[in-house]
Amino acid sequence: MKNVKLLNGVEMPILGFGVYQIPDLEECERVVSEAIGVGYRLIDTAQIYRNEKAVGNAIKKSGVDRKEFFITTKVWITNSGYEKAKTSIEESLKKLQTDYIDLLLIHQPFGDYYGTYRAMEEYYKAGKLRAIGVSNFYPDRFIDIAHFFEIKPMVNQVETHVFNQQIIPQGIMKEYGTQIESWGPFAEGKNNLFTNETLVEVGKKYNKTAAQVALRYLIQRDVVVIPKTVRKERMIQNFDIFNFELSETDMKEILKLDKKESLFLSHYETLKQLTI
């Protein structure tokens, strides 16, 4: 497994397992246990996913040393603000059944995220968080928080896939030493990603699927990816991307797929709706 080194020296796996939209605790515990068996050690959850407890159960029952895992969770909007965030961090620690969280992110750039980040800095300095960062922060809000806080965000998790490659935002993040992380690396199948002609043709050269090519493309750009699936065979397939390398020509062809816009939602539009 390839790791990336965060701003503070902490190493983070470049490939992880996401548990978005798996609210059923039994099913979530099952799939996380299977993912751990396949070899995943980065597990990405969030307060709003309502499955932190299932993730904690799976990790505890795995028999794998806690130090081998990299657990990520996120503070939801309703827990924004200094005091609420502190309470929610304690709740996350309890549900995850751990003394520390490897990476804590602000989930959305809404509410009193300044107060939230101050609470996160406090927990980071106390050793309860190994790394802190943000999620869904567009360049303007990212620069704001990166410029004015003592501890720079170590990660920014944003929608990143072959149709929205975040080339310019990734460059801005690099200026601040922030690691880009992809949510939705398969674009949830939109634009027929799994049968995309370019990805399929590139994959034929390496005996790989379009999905594997999509993931490989991102990790060769040093993007952390957290694909989600509830099927073990897909977990294995997604994990099997470290035994080939895309050529420069392949990378240029896939770059052409970039539409430079979200396939899901605009947080600017969400903010506008909240303020109307």
Backbone bond lengths (Angstrom), bond angles and torsions (degrees), N, CA, C in turn:
res aa  C-N    CA-C-N  psi(-1)  N-CA   C-N-CA  omega(-1)  CA-C   N-CA-C  phi
1 M - - - 1.473 - - 1.528 109.35 -
2 K 1.299 116.23 131.31 1.453 121.76 175.72 1.517 109.54 -83.46
3 N 1.328 116.69 139.07 1.456 121.97 176.40 1.523 109.98 -112.86
4 V 1.317 115.51 156.46 1.464 120.69 169.22 1.527 106.46 -112.33
5 K 1.321 116.18 149.23 1.461 120.53 179.66 1.521 108.97 -101.05
6 L 1.324 116.04 122.80 1.455 121.17 -179.80 1.521 110.84 -77.64
7 L 1.323 115.56 171.59 1.459 123.13 -175.32 1.530 113.00 -53.27
8 N 1.331 116.61 -33.72 1.468 120.67 -178.48 1.525 113.33 -94.29
9 G 1.333 117.41 7.36 1.457 121.17 178.09 1.508 114.83 94.25
10 V 1.331 118.00 -10.15 1.462 121.49 177.99 1.526 109.40 -67.53
11 E 1.329 116.43 135.74 1.459 120.50 179.89 1.524 110.76 -95.50
12 M 1.326 114.72 136.50 1.463 122.82 -176.20 1.527 108.77 -127.07
13 P 1.341 118.49 130.87 1.465 119.77 177.65 1.533 110.50 -59.06
14 I 1.319 116.96 142.20 1.461 120.21 -179.57 1.522 111.50 -80.46
15 L 1.333 116.45 -14.79 1.461 121.93 177.58 1.518 109.19 -125.48
16 G 1.323 115.95 129.18 1.455 120.18 179.49 1.514 111.06 -136.38
17 F 1.331 114.67 -168.67 1.458 121.56 -177.57 1.518 108.87 -127.83
18 G 1.345 116.97 124.49 1.450 121.50 179.99 1.511 112.18 -99.28
19 V 1.332 116.57 149.55 1.472 120.63 -177.53 1.527 112.07 -123.36
20 Y 1.316 116.71 26.74 1.467 121.22 175.75 1.528 109.60 -63.04
21 Q 1.322 115.49 139.58 1.471 123.25 178.28 1.532 112.94 63.28
22 I 1.339 115.78 34.70 1.469 120.37 169.75 1.531 106.68 -126.97
23 P 1.341 117.41 69.09 1.472 120.48 -174.99 1.520 114.25 -74.75
24 D 1.349 117.38 -22.92 1.459 119.83 179.31 1.526 108.58 -68.09
25 L 1.342 116.53 119.62 1.460 120.00 -172.05 1.527 113.29 -65.67
26 E 1.319 117.07 -38.34 1.465 119.41 179.90 1.526 110.58 -65.97
27 E 1.326 115.93 -45.39 1.463 119.01 -179.97 1.522 110.59 -65.37
28 C 1.329 117.17 -42.00 1.452 120.58 -179.79 1.525 111.10 -62.17
29 E 1.313 116.86 -44.51 1.459 119.99 178.45 1.526 110.43 -60.97
30 R 1.339 115.88 -40.31 1.467 119.83 179.55 1.528 111.43 -62.55
31 V 1.337 116.86 -49.59 1.460 118.70 -175.13 1.535 111.64 -69.45
32 V 1.325 117.23 -35.17 1.465 119.53 177.11 1.529 109.96 -66.19
33 S 1.330 116.58 -40.26 1.464 120.34 177.11 1.525 110.73 -60.88
34 E 1.339 116.35 -41.61 1.464 120.25 178.54 1.525 110.56 -66.36
35 A 1.328 116.42 -40.56 1.466 120.17 179.18 1.527 110.90 -62.69
36 I 1.320 116.07 -41.34 1.462 120.01 177.37 1.526 109.96 -61.61
37 G 1.332 116.45 -40.93 1.452 121.03 178.00 1.516 113.02 -62.11
38 V 1.330 115.98 -34.93 1.466 121.09 178.34 1.527 110.49 -69.85
39 G 1.340 116.28 -31.99 1.456 120.16 178.93 1.511 115.76 132.85
40 Y 1.320 117.05 -1.39 1.467 119.76 178.76 1.534 110.38 -67.78
41 R 1.332 115.34 139.10 1.461 120.03 177.27 1.526 111.75 -125.69
42 L 1.314 117.58 -21.90 1.464 121.42 172.01 1.524 107.67 -87.64
43 I 1.328 116.76 116.46 1.461 122.66 177.99 1.523 107.82 -118.00
44 D 1.338 116.28 124.40 1.459 121.64 -175.65 1.523 110.56 -111.11
45 T 1.326 115.95 119.14 1.462 122.03 177.94 1.524 108.27 -130.65
46 A 1.328 117.07 -169.98 1.473 121.95 179.69 1.519 108.50 -164.61
47 Q 1.316 115.66 155.89 1.465 119.91 178.76 1.522 111.27 -58.03
48 I 1.334 117.22 -41.53 1.456 121.06 -176.01 1.531 112.29 -73.38
49 Y 1.324 118.45 -15.90 1.464 120.54 177.22 1.527 111.49 -73.01
50 R 1.327 116.11 -19.04 1.467 123.01 178.62 1.532 112.71 58.80
51 N 1.324 116.20 36.01 1.469 119.18 178.35 1.533 112.93 -138.22
52 E 1.325 116.48 19.18 1.464 119.78 177.77 1.536 110.79 -57.60
53 K 1.326 116.59 -40.20 1.465 120.13 -178.82 1.521 110.90 -62.49
54 A 1.332 117.21 -41.35 1.466 120.93 179.10 1.517 110.67 -63.78
55 V 1.329 117.04 -40.26 1.462 120.96 177.47 1.524 109.92 -62.84
56 G 1.328 116.06 -44.96 1.467 120.32 178.09 1.512 112.15 -60.79
57 N 1.337 116.93 -41.49 1.466 120.88 178.97 1.526 111.19 -61.67
58 A 1.331 115.97 -46.36 1.463 120.49 -177.38 1.528 111.11 -63.04
59 I 1.309 116.09 -41.94 1.464 120.05 -179.59 1.523 110.60 -67.08
60 K 1.331 115.91 -43.07 1.464 119.86 -179.19 1.518 111.96 -64.33
61 K 1.345 117.01 -38.52 1.459 121.09 -177.56 1.530 113.32 -81.51
62 S 1.329 116.80 -10.12 1.466 120.40 -173.42 1.521 113.72 -68.51
63 G 1.331 116.19 -27.07 1.457 119.20 -175.85 1.522 112.47 81.82
64 V 1.329 116.91 -1.48 1.462 121.79 178.60 1.529 108.61 -86.88
65 D 1.323 116.32 138.09 1.461 121.37 179.92 1.529 110.15 -55.57
66 R 1.313 116.32 132.26 1.476 121.78 -179.94 1.523 111.50 -53.46
67 K 1.322 117.86 -33.86 1.456 121.45 -177.35 1.525 113.04 -65.07
68 E 1.317 116.70 -18.21 1.467 120.10 179.42 1.522 112.46 -80.49
69 F 1.331 116.62 -15.09 1.459 120.61 -176.96 1.525 111.73 -92.34
70 F 1.318 113.81 154.30 1.460 121.32 172.78 1.519 105.84 -126.64
71 I 1.328 115.93 99.50 1.468 121.45 -174.96 1.527 110.22 -97.08
72 T 1.330 114.62 127.25 1.464 121.02 176.46 1.519 109.90 -115.05
73 T 1.332 116.70 135.17 1.456 120.60 168.64 1.526 107.81 -139.65
74 K 1.342 115.71 175.38 1.456 119.64 -170.97 1.532 110.74 -139.62
75 V 1.325 115.48 145.12 1.470 121.95 178.22 1.523 108.38 -86.25
76 W 1.337 116.54 123.91 1.455 121.13 -177.25 1.529 111.46 -81.83
77 I 1.330 115.30 162.81 1.467 122.70 -176.07 1.522 112.86 -54.63
78 T 1.333 117.35 -42.53 1.472 120.48 -177.13 1.526 112.17 -68.25
79 N 1.321 117.04 -12.13 1.463 121.37 177.14 1.527 111.65 -105.11
80 S 1.332 116.86 15.67 1.464 119.52 -178.54 1.527 110.92 -72.84
81 G 1.319 114.85 155.14 1.464 120.73 -176.66 1.515 110.12 105.09
82 Y 1.302 116.64 152.96 1.464 122.40 -172.91 1.519 113.38 -56.50
83 E 1.322 118.92 -55.29 1.461 121.21 -175.23 1.530 112.15 -70.60
84 K 1.338 116.77 -45.05 1.467 120.27 179.52 1.525 110.99 -62.12
85 A 1.309 115.67 -40.28 1.467 119.29 -179.47 1.528 110.82 -63.40
86 K 1.323 116.60 -42.18 1.472 119.34 179.12 1.527 110.90 -60.93
87 T 1.318 116.49 -44.31 1.463 120.65 178.67 1.531 110.35 -61.62
88 S 1.322 116.67 -42.57 1.466 120.44 -177.85 1.528 111.74 -68.97
89 I 1.328 117.06 -33.34 1.467 119.98 177.22 1.524 110.10 -64.47
90 E 1.322 116.43 -41.78 1.464 120.48 177.29 1.533 110.60 -62.15
91 E 1.321 116.35 -39.76 1.463 120.68 178.30 1.527 111.22 -65.00
92 S 1.313 116.67 -40.41 1.458 120.60 178.57 1.520 111.21 -65.25
93 L 1.316 116.67 -42.00 1.469 120.62 177.39 1.530 110.67 -59.25
94 K 1.326 115.65 -42.52 1.462 120.68 -179.61 1.526 111.27 -65.98
95 K 1.333 117.06 -46.18 1.464 120.59 -178.63 1.524 111.71 -66.19
96 L 1.321 115.92 -37.96 1.458 120.21 -179.93 1.528 112.38 -79.15
97 Q 1.343 115.85 -9.10 1.465 122.35 176.43 1.535 111.57 57.99
98 T 1.326 114.27 48.74 1.455 120.17 -176.77 1.522 109.94 -141.83
99 D 1.319 116.18 155.93 1.462 121.51 178.73 1.522 112.20 -85.26
100 Y 1.324 116.37 -14.76 1.459 120.28 -179.16 1.531 109.71 -152.14
101 I 1.307 115.46 156.56 1.463 122.57 176.26 1.524 107.09 -113.21
102 D 1.314 116.44 134.68 1.463 119.42 -176.48 1.523 112.34 -71.08
103 L 1.321 116.98 -38.56 1.463 120.52 179.29 1.517 109.61 -146.74
104 L 1.324 116.23 125.56 1.456 122.01 175.99 1.526 108.44 -117.29
105 L 1.328 115.71 130.31 1.455 121.54 -178.64 1.530 111.02 -118.79
106 I 1.326 116.58 149.83 1.464 120.73 165.32 1.525 105.33 -79.07
107 H 1.322 117.34 122.71 1.459 120.70 -169.41 1.530 113.43 -69.95
108 Q 1.334 117.09 -40.75 1.459 121.55 -176.98 1.532 109.16 -140.04
109 P 1.327 117.80 149.79 1.476 120.37 -178.26 1.527 113.01 -83.69
110 F 1.339 116.31 51.28 1.456 121.48 -179.42 1.520 110.11 -129.59
111 G 1.327 116.21 164.54 1.458 120.14 -178.53 1.523 110.15 72.86
112 D 1.315 115.98 -164.79 1.467 121.30 -179.60 1.527 109.29 -83.08
113 Y 1.325 115.96 71.11 1.466 118.13 -178.64 1.528 112.03 -73.67
114 Y 1.330 117.24 -16.23 1.467 119.35 173.10 1.529 110.09 -65.76
115 G 1.342 115.73 -46.23 1.459 119.84 177.65 1.515 111.10 -64.10
116 T 1.327 116.75 -38.85 1.465 120.91 177.75 1.522 110.48 -59.90
117 Y 1.317 116.07 -46.07 1.464 119.41 -177.39 1.528 111.90 -66.76
118 R 1.331 116.90 -34.71 1.473 119.72 176.10 1.526 110.62 -62.63
119 A 1.327 116.58 -40.20 1.466 120.50 177.00 1.526 110.31 -64.39
120 M 1.324 116.34 -41.04 1.461 120.62 179.50 1.526 111.25 -64.65
121 E 1.333 117.10 -40.12 1.467 120.21 176.54 1.531 110.16 -59.77
122 E 1.318 115.83 -41.25 1.469 120.81 -179.53 1.527 111.03 -62.77
123 Y 1.328 116.52 -45.85 1.462 120.37 179.53 1.534 111.46 -68.88
124 Y 1.311 116.47 -32.29 1.466 120.59 176.56 1.529 110.06 -63.90
125 K 1.315 116.14 -46.98 1.471 120.38 -179.41 1.529 111.50 -65.43
126 A 1.342 116.13 -26.25 1.472 120.54 179.36 1.532 111.88 -84.31
127 G 1.325 117.54 -3.32 1.455 120.91 177.78 1.524 114.57 84.97
128 K 1.324 116.82 9.35 1.467 120.32 179.27 1.529 111.91 -84.85
129 L 1.329 116.26 -18.34 1.456 122.83 177.68 1.523 107.99 -128.06
130 R 1.327 117.20 128.73 1.464 120.15 179.33 1.524 111.87 -81.95
131 A 1.323 116.02 -25.27 1.462 120.70 179.01 1.528 108.40 -155.73
132 I 1.328 116.12 152.49 1.466 120.82 178.85 1.530 109.14 -133.65
133 G 1.335 114.80 156.40 1.450 118.41 -179.88 1.513 111.34 -171.31
134 V 1.316 115.32 -158.70 1.458 121.82 -175.78 1.520 109.90 -135.18
135 S 1.320 115.20 169.27 1.461 121.98 178.02 1.526 108.64 -140.95
136 N 1.307 116.41 138.94 1.465 122.70 178.63 1.523 113.26 64.68
137 F 1.318 117.51 26.73 1.456 121.27 177.62 1.524 109.27 -92.37
138 Y 1.331 116.01 111.12 1.454 121.19 176.51 1.530 108.66 -68.86
139 P 1.347 117.65 164.10 1.473 120.02 -174.17 1.521 116.03 -48.62
140 D 1.360 118.26 -40.88 1.460 118.55 -177.40 1.526 112.16 -64.05
141 R 1.320 116.30 -47.44 1.471 119.26 -178.91 1.531 111.07 -74.57
142 F 1.310 115.93 -32.24 1.466 118.92 176.66 1.530 110.39 -62.72
143 I 1.324 116.93 -48.05 1.467 120.87 -179.39 1.524 110.35 -61.33
144 D 1.320 116.89 -39.00 1.462 121.80 179.66 1.528 110.88 -57.60
145 I 1.339 115.94 -51.50 1.465 119.09 -176.07 1.531 111.26 -74.39
146 A 1.339 116.41 -32.70 1.469 119.76 179.90 1.521 111.23 -70.33
147 H 1.319 116.47 -32.02 1.466 120.59 -175.80 1.523 112.81 -80.38
148 F 1.343 117.14 -35.54 1.452 119.13 -169.52 1.525 115.40 -100.06
149 F 1.339 118.30 -10.98 1.459 119.09 179.36 1.520 111.45 -98.62
150 E 1.314 115.03 152.22 1.462 121.04 -179.21 1.526 111.10 -62.26
151 I 1.339 116.13 -44.94 1.464 120.89 -178.19 1.528 108.75 -101.64
152 K 1.310 116.39 118.50 1.459 120.71 -178.84 1.527 109.88 -69.99
153 P 1.339 117.56 146.49 1.469 119.50 173.85 1.525 109.80 -58.62
154 M 1.306 116.60 129.69 1.461 120.53 -177.77 1.522 111.78 -86.58
155 V 1.347 115.57 -20.86 1.464 121.99 179.53 1.523 108.87 -142.29
156 N 1.318 116.53 145.17 1.463 122.06 167.57 1.526 106.47 -129.07
157 Q 1.327 116.15 112.45 1.465 121.20 -178.16 1.531 108.22 -93.72
158 V 1.315 116.30 116.84 1.463 121.37 -176.19 1.528 110.70 -136.10
159 E 1.316 115.51 160.12 1.463 120.79 175.96 1.528 109.14 -57.40
160 T 1.317 117.02 115.37 1.464 120.81 -178.22 1.522 109.40 -144.48
161 H 1.315 115.70 120.86 1.467 122.06 177.78 1.521 107.36 -158.07
162 V 1.317 117.79 -178.75 1.466 119.99 -173.14 1.525 113.01 -63.18
163 F 1.339 118.34 -21.88 1.455 121.27 -179.42 1.528 112.54 -93.72
164 N 1.314 116.83 -11.13 1.472 122.55 176.72 1.523 107.11 -145.42
165 Q 1.316 116.01 83.92 1.464 121.30 -164.26 1.522 115.24 -86.20
166 Q 1.330 118.30 -9.63 1.477 122.71 174.88 1.526 112.95 57.84
167 I 1.325 117.02 39.27 1.461 120.85 -177.42 1.534 111.77 -60.93
168 I 1.334 117.34 -52.35 1.470 120.52 -178.40 1.528 111.66 -68.16
169 P 1.362 118.88 -47.47 1.472 118.32 176.91 1.530 112.98 -57.94
170 Q 1.331 117.74 -37.57 1.460 119.84 178.52 1.528 110.26 -62.26
171 G 1.325 116.78 -38.97 1.456 120.12 177.83 1.517 112.03 -63.54
172 I 1.330 116.81 -39.45 1.465 121.39 178.10 1.522 109.89 -65.10
173 M 1.340 116.51 -42.93 1.461 120.14 178.07 1.529 111.25 -59.39
174 K 1.319 116.36 -41.23 1.468 120.46 -179.32 1.521 111.31 -60.93
175 E 1.326 117.04 -33.85 1.463 120.64 178.75 1.524 111.41 -59.90
176 Y 1.333 116.30 -29.11 1.467 121.27 -179.80 1.531 112.34 -102.12
177 G 1.321 116.79 4.57 1.463 120.45 179.67 1.514 113.15 75.68
178 T 1.332 117.33 21.09 1.462 122.01 -176.66 1.530 111.10 -94.94
179 Q 1.321 116.08 134.88 1.461 122.27 179.66 1.523 110.44 -83.72
180 I 1.327 117.02 129.10 1.463 120.27 174.09 1.524 109.24 -81.88
181 E 1.332 115.49 139.43 1.467 121.99 176.78 1.523 108.08 -130.77
182 S 1.310 116.30 137.20 1.454 121.36 -177.28 1.515 112.27 -93.45
183 W 1.350 115.85 129.12 1.461 118.31 159.61 1.526 106.16 -104.21
184 G 1.328 115.39 147.20 1.463 119.65 -178.30 1.510 113.89 68.33
185 P 1.343 119.73 44.71 1.466 120.20 -177.77 1.528 113.78 -62.89
186 F 1.342 117.03 -17.87 1.459 120.75 175.42 1.531 112.11 -100.83
187 A 1.330 116.73 6.97 1.465 121.99 -177.99 1.526 111.18 54.45
188 E 1.349 114.71 26.27 1.471 121.84 -177.39 1.534 111.45 50.53
189 G 1.330 115.39 33.93 1.459 120.86 176.21 1.515 115.10 78.84
190 K 1.332 116.95 1.95 1.474 119.46 -179.55 1.530 110.41 -64.75
191 N 1.321 115.88 160.06 1.473 122.75 -177.85 1.529 111.85 55.72
192 N 1.345 116.24 24.61 1.474 121.47 178.94 1.531 111.79 53.61
193 L 1.339 115.00 45.18 1.463 119.57 -176.46 1.521 112.39 -54.18
194 F 1.335 117.52 -40.91 1.468 120.24 -173.58 1.529 113.43 -71.53
195 T 1.338 116.64 -12.60 1.463 120.14 176.84 1.530 111.07 -123.36
196 N 1.320 116.99 15.09 1.455 121.07 -178.84 1.529 110.20 -57.96
197 E 1.312 116.91 130.58 1.469 122.06 -173.73 1.519 112.59 -58.81
198 T 1.323 116.70 -44.31 1.467 119.98 -179.40 1.523 111.11 -62.44
199 L 1.330 116.83 -47.63 1.464 120.85 -178.44 1.525 111.40 -65.63
200 V 1.328 116.58 -39.89 1.463 120.99 179.63 1.526 110.50 -64.17
201 E 1.338 117.26 -45.38 1.466 121.00 -178.48 1.520 111.69 -65.92
202 V 1.327 117.15 -40.52 1.467 120.20 176.35 1.526 109.43 -63.57
203 G 1.325 116.71 -42.55 1.456 121.08 -178.42 1.520 113.47 -61.54
204 K 1.312 116.98 -33.68 1.471 120.48 -179.24 1.525 111.93 -59.94
205 K 1.321 117.16 -30.91 1.464 121.27 -178.82 1.525 112.06 -68.99
206 Y 1.330 115.42 -23.91 1.468 120.16 -175.93 1.529 112.53 -117.68
207 N 1.330 115.86 5.31 1.469 121.71 -175.52 1.524 110.76 58.49
208 K 1.334 115.17 45.15 1.455 122.09 -179.42 1.529 109.63 -125.70
209 T 1.325 116.10 158.07 1.464 121.23 179.31 1.525 110.58 -82.56
210 A 1.323 115.44 167.52 1.465 120.61 175.63 1.521 110.47 -59.33
211 A 1.334 116.85 -38.90 1.468 121.07 179.60 1.526 110.92 -62.75
212 Q 1.319 117.00 -43.42 1.463 120.53 179.83 1.530 110.85 -65.42
213 V 1.330 116.73 -38.81 1.459 120.53 177.15 1.530 110.65 -64.31
214 A 1.334 116.62 -41.48 1.471 120.69 179.43 1.523 111.22 -60.52
215 L 1.329 116.88 -41.74 1.463 120.83 178.67 1.528 111.12 -69.89
216 R 1.339 115.24 -43.73 1.464 119.87 -178.02 1.536 110.23 -61.47
217 Y 1.319 116.16 -39.81 1.462 120.47 179.07 1.534 110.90 -57.84
218 L 1.322 115.62 -44.54 1.465 119.24 -178.44 1.524 111.81 -68.23
219 I 1.318 117.69 -44.57 1.474 117.85 -177.42 1.529 111.37 -68.75
220 Q 1.347 117.40 -27.43 1.467 118.30 175.39 1.525 111.06 -71.03
221 R 1.321 116.27 -17.05 1.466 121.06 173.56 1.532 110.32 -95.36
222 D 1.341 116.72 12.92 1.472 122.87 179.42 1.516 112.67 62.40
223 V 1.322 116.46 35.32 1.467 122.66 175.07 1.528 108.24 -98.89
224 V 1.325 117.26 125.65 1.462 121.21 174.67 1.524 108.31 -72.47
225 V 1.332 117.38 135.66 1.465 121.20 -177.68 1.527 110.25 -124.24
226 I 1.344 115.84 145.04 1.473 120.78 -179.79 1.535 109.87 -133.73
227 P 1.334 117.41 65.99 1.466 119.58 -179.81 1.524 111.58 -60.66
228 K 1.328 115.44 145.18 1.464 121.97 -179.88 1.523 109.60 -115.34
229 T 1.321 116.07 136.95 1.453 122.40 172.96 1.523 108.14 -156.51
230 V 1.324 116.79 156.38 1.470 119.93 175.76 1.520 109.99 -108.65
231 R 1.335 116.75 5.82 1.465 121.51 -178.72 1.519 110.80 -108.60
232 K 1.320 115.93 126.04 1.461 120.17 -175.15 1.517 112.38 -61.11
233 E 1.349 117.21 -38.41 1.460 118.81 -179.27 1.522 112.03 -62.73
234 R 1.331 116.39 -32.33 1.460 119.90 176.41 1.534 111.03 -74.11
235 M 1.339 116.34 -35.50 1.460 119.54 175.70 1.529 109.95 -57.83
236 I 1.327 115.24 -44.61 1.466 121.11 -179.41 1.525 110.26 -64.96
237 Q 1.329 115.99 -43.90 1.464 120.83 -179.82 1.521 110.80 -62.71
238 N 1.321 117.46 -45.03 1.465 121.26 -179.37 1.521 111.82 -64.81
239 F 1.325 116.27 -28.38 1.467 121.40 -178.70 1.530 111.26 -79.00
240 D 1.326 116.04 -19.93 1.468 121.90 -172.94 1.530 111.21 -91.47
241 I 1.324 116.63 60.90 1.470 120.50 -176.71 1.533 112.54 -128.03
242 F 1.309 116.36 14.41 1.463 119.73 -177.01 1.527 112.92 -107.16
243 N 1.331 116.33 7.66 1.464 120.01 -178.40 1.526 112.55 -111.51
244 F 1.322 116.32 18.59 1.461 120.17 173.05 1.521 108.80 -152.30
245 E 1.329 115.79 162.49 1.463 120.63 -179.04 1.521 109.33 -138.18
246 L 1.329 115.72 129.64 1.456 120.84 178.86 1.525 110.15 -71.16
247 S 1.310 116.20 141.17 1.456 120.89 179.15 1.526 109.95 -76.49
248 E 1.317 115.55 168.15 1.464 120.20 177.52 1.522 110.78 -61.47
249 T 1.339 116.04 -36.42 1.467 120.60 177.76 1.526 110.95 -64.57
250 D 1.351 115.83 -42.53 1.471 120.58 177.42 1.519 110.51 -59.64
251 M 1.321 115.94 -45.68 1.462 120.87 -177.69 1.530 110.49 -61.66
252 K 1.329 117.29 -40.14 1.459 120.64 179.92 1.523 111.90 -67.43
253 E 1.339 116.58 -36.55 1.463 120.32 178.78 1.530 110.87 -66.94
254 I 1.330 116.28 -41.32 1.462 120.01 -179.29 1.530 110.68 -71.06
255 L 1.319 116.65 -32.32 1.465 120.66 176.52 1.532 110.95 -57.21
256 K 1.328 116.83 -31.98 1.456 121.63 -179.33 1.535 112.52 -65.16
257 L 1.325 117.63 -17.49 1.469 121.47 -179.70 1.528 112.37 -76.56
258 D 1.322 116.36 -12.62 1.466 121.10 -174.50 1.528 112.12 -67.86
259 K 1.337 115.79 119.92 1.466 121.70 177.19 1.526 112.04 -96.89
260 K 1.327 115.66 -9.80 1.476 122.08 175.52 1.525 113.65 61.87
261 E 1.335 116.43 30.49 1.462 119.09 177.49 1.528 109.55 -151.12
262 S 1.331 115.10 156.68 1.457 121.05 -177.59 1.523 111.48 -69.06
263 L 1.321 115.57 144.75 1.456 121.21 172.30 1.524 110.69 -98.14
264 F 1.324 116.84 2.75 1.460 120.66 -174.20 1.517 113.18 -121.39
265 L 1.320 118.03 -68.55 1.460 120.78 -176.81 1.514 110.26 -157.85
266 S 1.302 114.81 159.74 1.454 121.23 175.25 1.521 108.67 -107.58
267 H 1.327 117.19 124.70 1.456 119.65 178.06 1.521 111.43 -70.71
268 Y 1.326 116.80 -20.88 1.457 119.21 173.91 1.529 110.10 -67.00
269 E 1.335 116.42 -41.10 1.454 120.35 178.42 1.529 110.92 -67.18
270 T 1.346 115.77 -38.13 1.464 119.96 177.86 1.521 110.47 -61.73
271 L 1.331 116.11 -44.26 1.467 120.96 178.96 1.520 110.76 -62.08
272 K 1.328 116.82 -40.17 1.455 121.38 179.88 1.526 110.40 -62.10
273 Q 1.336 116.16 -41.63 1.463 121.17 179.27 1.510 111.45 -65.44
274 L 1.350 115.82 -37.18 1.460 120.15 -178.83 1.534 111.98 -68.88
275 T 1.350 116.19 -25.93 1.461 119.07 -174.34 1.525 112.87 -100.28
276 I 1.341 117.10 -5.11 1.475 120.13 178.29 1.523 110.28 -73.41
